[in-house]
Amino acid sequence: MAPRRQVSPPRPRSWGWDFFVCFRTIEKEGTIQQRGGDAALNRMKGMEAWKYPAILLLGIGVANISGWIYFIALNVIVLNATKSAMAVSILYLLRPLAAMAVSSWSGSLIDRMNKRSLMIGLDGVRAFLIFLLPLLDSIAYIYGLVFLIHMAGSLFGPASGTYIAKLIPPEQRPRFNSLNGLIGSGAFLIGPAAAGLLFLAGSPTSAIYINAAALLFSAVVTMLMPDLEKGLFADQPVRMNRNMIRQDWSDVLGFYRSRTAILIVCLLFSAVMVVMATAVDSLEAAFAQKVLGLSDSGYGLLVSIAGAGIIAGASVNAVVVKRLAASAQIGFGAIGVSFGYLVYAFSAGFAGAAAGFFILAFFLAFANTGFATFYQNHIPVAMMGRVGSVNGFFEAILVMLATAGFGLAADGYTVQATVIAGVLVMSVFGLSLGFYLLRPSKARLLASQPDGIVSLPEDE
């Protein structure tokens, strides 16, 4: 028979022991509650951190959609008034002309003014000018008013970009820029569709008035945003003169000379995504009709496929943006866009062109988001308005020259030969940009925050 296990009698516990057990139990429960409270607090802090960016994205989304409605309605109004395609094409020249007229001096104004107040004023001015458009009968007056609207828009772009860079902390910029790109992509599809519905229900004039109302809404949204420069420029009235503008240009060129890597990225990106893309796209309709033999509805379907590519690319980018450095987004995006344009240029039918459109639009979302983050992280906020204006000035000149050159070449040779030549040049720039950024040493250099080699005294 196995021996029975001896059971020790229970030890008497003191009041001190009971107090200790009770205290530990309360402490553990308090720790659990504290952890839960910390998680809730972190969630609240996260929501608070995205409060103003979300409001800003709302204003941007409304402005983007209404901008497409205004653009299409204005084309229809001018075409109905003149019955001339040339009259409509002049509208496309007014934007770069306005950018050239403003960009030479606008940066000096932007960097010395309260950006929030400037944005509110420019939205109000544009809303008022757009409201006047349907009241004009003379095409010359319409051109003049549109030119003034584009001038205000050329001022608004660098001002809003600087405000965004000040509002959004570096760790939130990739996600904000990806969401901004997704909203812009949605506006690319929603805007024209909304314009079509408005034309069915009313007239192009009603679409113009809706755009004016949307700009007023954007101004109200901006009023809800924090004044990041309150009182900063109160004692510094802006007195612009030729010497100030000359010195500002010298400062920008000096910045680029000391930051060669940033200069190369900005030059190559502008060459691929702005100058060459605009010039090639100017022959898009002619290419679709004369080379691919598409009807108007077929061309519309082609554009819709590009819109689907933008939506898909922006959606994927919004998911993976935290895993990709800005330099990698620009590099892969530039290579992908160049490949898509090559597929499109050498296509002989709808299927090839559609595949090219989808590919280039898909990677365009990555390139644009990456460059926006790169620009915000590497251009000093104190001179961001001047840098953006100088960039815009040269881009406007090159866009006009390239577009005119492509038009003359298409008349002298063939549309497809001109498009192929332009896309080959674009691909050289795109591949150069991609390989330049994707080199390990260069990627580490350009992926750094603005506290490394790209920092300037005024940033600290």
Secondary structure in CASP SS format (residue, H / E / C, confidence):
PFRMAT SS
TARGET T0000
AUTHOR 0000-0000-0000
METHOD secondary structure of the structure
MODEL  1
M C 1.00
A C 1.00
P C 1.00
R C 1.00
R C 1.00
Q C 1.00
V C 1.00
S C 1.00
P C 1.00
P C 1.00
R C 1.00
P C 1.00
R C 1.00
S C 1.00
W H 1.00
G H 1.00
W H 1.00
D H 1.00
F H 1.00
F H 1.00
V H 1.00
C H 1.00
F H 1.00
R H 1.00
T H 1.00
I H 1.00
E H 1.00
K H 1.00
E H 1.00
G H 1.00
T H 1.00
I H 1.00
Q H 1.00
Q H 1.00
R H 1.00
G H 1.00
G H 1.00
D H 1.00
A H 1.00
A H 1.00
L H 1.00
N H 1.00
R H 1.00
M H 1.00
K H 1.00
G H 1.00
M H 1.00
E H 1.00
A H 1.00
W C 1.00
K H 1.00
Y H 1.00
P H 1.00
A H 1.00
I H 1.00
L H 1.00
L H 1.00
L H 1.00
G H 1.00
I H 1.00
G H 1.00
V H 1.00
A H 1.00
N H 1.00
I H 1.00
S H 1.00
G H 1.00
W H 1.00
I H 1.00
Y H 1.00
F H 1.00
I H 1.00
A H 1.00
L H 1.00
N H 1.00
V H 1.00
I H 1.00
V H 1.00
L H 1.00
N H 1.00
A H 1.00
T H 1.00
K C 1.00
S C 1.00
A H 1.00
M H 1.00
A H 1.00
V H 1.00
S H 1.00
I H 1.00
L H 1.00
Y H 1.00
L H 1.00
L H 1.00
R H 1.00
P H 1.00
L H 1.00
A H 1.00
A H 1.00
M H 1.00
A H 1.00
V H 1.00
S H 1.00
S H 1.00
W H 1.00
S H 1.00
G H 1.00
S H 1.00
L H 1.00
I H 1.00
D C 1.00
R C 1.00
M C 1.00
N C 1.00
K H 1.00
R H 1.00
S H 1.00
L H 1.00
M H 1.00
I H 1.00
G H 1.00
L H 1.00
D H 1.00
G H 1.00
V H 1.00
R H 1.00
A H 1.00
F H 1.00
L H 1.00
I H 1.00
F H 1.00
L H 1.00
L H 1.00
P H 1.00
L H 1.00
L C 1.00
D C 1.00
S C 1.00
I H 1.00
A H 1.00
Y H 1.00
I H 1.00
Y H 1.00
G H 1.00
L H 1.00
V H 1.00
F H 1.00
L H 1.00
I H 1.00
H H 1.00
M H 1.00
A H 1.00
G H 1.00
S H 1.00
L H 1.00
F H 1.00
G H 1.00
P H 1.00
A H 1.00
S H 1.00
G H 1.00
T H 1.00
Y H 1.00
I H 1.00
A H 1.00
K H 1.00
L H 1.00
I C 1.00
P C 1.00
P H 1.00
E H 1.00
Q H 1.00
R H 1.00
P H 1.00
R H 1.00
F H 1.00
N H 1.00
S H 1.00
L H 1.00
N H 1.00
G H 1.00
L H 1.00
I H 1.00
G H 1.00
S H 1.00
G H 1.00
A H 1.00
F H 1.00
L H 1.00
I H 1.00
G H 1.00
P H 1.00
A H 1.00
A H 1.00
A H 1.00
G H 1.00
L H 1.00
L H 1.00
F H 1.00
L H 1.00
A H 1.00
G C 1.00
S C 1.00
P H 1.00
T H 1.00
S H 1.00
A H 1.00
I H 1.00
Y H 1.00
I H 1.00
N H 1.00
A H 1.00
A H 1.00
A H 1.00
L H 1.00
L H 1.00
F H 1.00
S H 1.00
A H 1.00
V H 1.00
V H 1.00
T H 1.00
M H 1.00
L H 1.00
M C 1.00
P C 1.00
D C 1.00
L C 1.00
E C 1.00
K C 1.00
G C 1.00
L C 1.00
F C 1.00
A C 1.00
D C 1.00
Q C 1.00
P C 1.00
V C 1.00
R C 1.00
M C 1.00
N C 1.00
R H 1.00
N H 1.00
M H 1.00
I H 1.00
R H 1.00
Q H 1.00
D H 1.00
W H 1.00
S H 1.00
D H 1.00
V H 1.00
L H 1.00
G H 1.00
F H 1.00
Y H 1.00
R H 1.00
S H 1.00
R C 1.00
T H 1.00
A H 1.00
I H 1.00
L H 1.00
I H 1.00
V H 1.00
C H 1.00
L H 1.00
L H 1.00
F H 1.00
S H 1.00
A H 1.00
V H 1.00
M H 1.00
V H 1.00
V H 1.00
M H 1.00
A H 1.00
T H 1.00
A H 1.00
V H 1.00
D H 1.00
S C 1.00
L C 1.00
E H 1.00
A H 1.00
A H 1.00
F H 1.00
A H 1.00
Q H 1.00
K H 1.00
V H 1.00
L C 1.00
G C 1.00
L C 1.00
S C 1.00
D H 1.00
S H 1.00
G H 1.00
Y H 1.00
G H 1.00
L H 1.00
L H 1.00
V H 1.00
S H 1.00
I H 1.00
A H 1.00
G H 1.00
A H 1.00
G H 1.00
I H 1.00
I H 1.00
A H 1.00
G H 1.00
A H 1.00
S H 1.00
V H 1.00
N H 1.00
A H 1.00
V H 1.00
V H 1.00
V H 1.00
K H 1.00
R H 1.00
L C 1.00
A C 1.00
A H 1.00
S H 1.00
A H 1.00
Q H 1.00
I H 1.00
G H 1.00
F H 1.00
G H 1.00
A H 1.00
I H 1.00
G H 1.00
V H 1.00
S H 1.00
F H 1.00
G H 1.00
Y H 1.00
L H 1.00
V H 1.00
Y H 1.00
A H 1.00
F C 1.00
S C 1.00
A C 1.00
G C 1.00
F H 1.00
A H 1.00
G H 1.00
A H 1.00
A H 1.00
A H 1.00
G H 1.00
F H 1.00
F H 1.00
I H 1.00
L H 1.00
A H 1.00
F H 1.00
F H 1.00
L H 1.00
A H 1.00
F H 1.00
A H 1.00
N H 1.00
T H 1.00
G H 1.00
F H 1.00
A H 1.00
T H 1.00
F H 1.00
Y H 1.00
Q H 1.00
N H 1.00
H H 1.00
I C 1.00
P C 1.00
V H 1.00
A H 1.00
M H 1.00
M H 1.00
G H 1.00
R H 1.00
V H 1.00
G H 1.00
S H 1.00
V H 1.00
N H 1.00
G H 1.00
F H 1.00
F H 1.00
E H 1.00
A H 1.00
I H 1.00
L H 1.00
V H 1.00
M H 1.00
L H 1.00
A H 1.00
T H 1.00
A H 1.00
G H 1.00
F H 1.00
G H 1.00
L H 1.00
A H 1.00
A H 1.00
D H 1.00
G H 1.00
Y C 1.00
T C 1.00
V H 1.00
Q H 1.00
A H 1.00
T H 1.00
V H 1.00
I H 1.00
A H 1.00
G H 1.00
V H 1.00
L H 1.00
V H 1.00
M H 1.00
S H 1.00
V H 1.00
F H 1.00
G H 1.00
L H 1.00
S H 1.00
L H 1.00
G H 1.00
F H 1.00
Y H 1.00
L H 1.00
L H 1.00
R C 1.00
P H 1.00
S H 1.00
K H 1.00
A H 1.00
R H 1.00
L H 1.00
L H 1.00
A H 1.00
S C 1.00
Q C 1.00
P C 1.00
D C 1.00
G C 1.00
I C 1.00
V C 1.00
S C 1.00
L C 1.00
P H 1.00
E H 1.00
D H 1.00
E C 1.00
END
